[in-house]
């Protein structure tokens, strides 16, 4: 019969496993949507950010690398 310590260890192992799996997931590439992904300004077709400052700010906030 499991005691409370065994149950806690199983829960901890499950949380650790899920956290590691989430950390391994790679970010999906950004899709051009005619809006800046940082400030929501209108953009011409194919653009992701309105300028390098917005791009850098977005990457800093989301910890994405170019």
N, C-alpha and C positions, 0 to 999 in steps of 0.2 A: 504494500500500500504506500502511495506517495504521500510524503509529508509536505508542509508548506515550503520548505527549502527547495525540494525537488521541483515543485511547481514554479517557484520563482526562477530557478535556474533554466527551466524550459522556456519560460516567458522571455527571459533575458536573451537566450540563444536565438529565439525567433525574432526578436526586435533587432538584434545585431545582424542576423542574416538578411532581413528586409532592408536595413540601412545600407549594408554593403551592396546589395543588388541595386538600390536606388542610386548609389554613388557611381556605379559602373555604367549606368545608362548615359549614352551620349546625347547631347542636345540635337534636336532636329534642326536642319538648316532653316533660316528665315526665308519666307516667301514674299516676293514683292507684291504689295497690295495697294499701291498708289497712295500710301500714307507712311510717314516716318514712324519707324518702330519705337522711337523714343518720345517724340513730342506730338505725334499725330498730325503734323503739317502735311498738306497735299504735296504729292511728288509726281514727276513724270513717270511713265511706264518703265518698269525695271529697276527703280531705285528702292533702296532699303532704308536709307537715312538721308536727311536733308543736308547734313554736312558732317565733317569729321568730329566736331565736338559732340554732336548727338550720338554718333557711332561709339565714340570713346566712353561717353556717359552710360550708354546702354550696356556696353561690355563690362564696365566697372560694376554697375549695379547687378548684373546677372552673372558676373564672373566668367564670361565667355572669352575665349581667345580667338583672334582673327583666323 
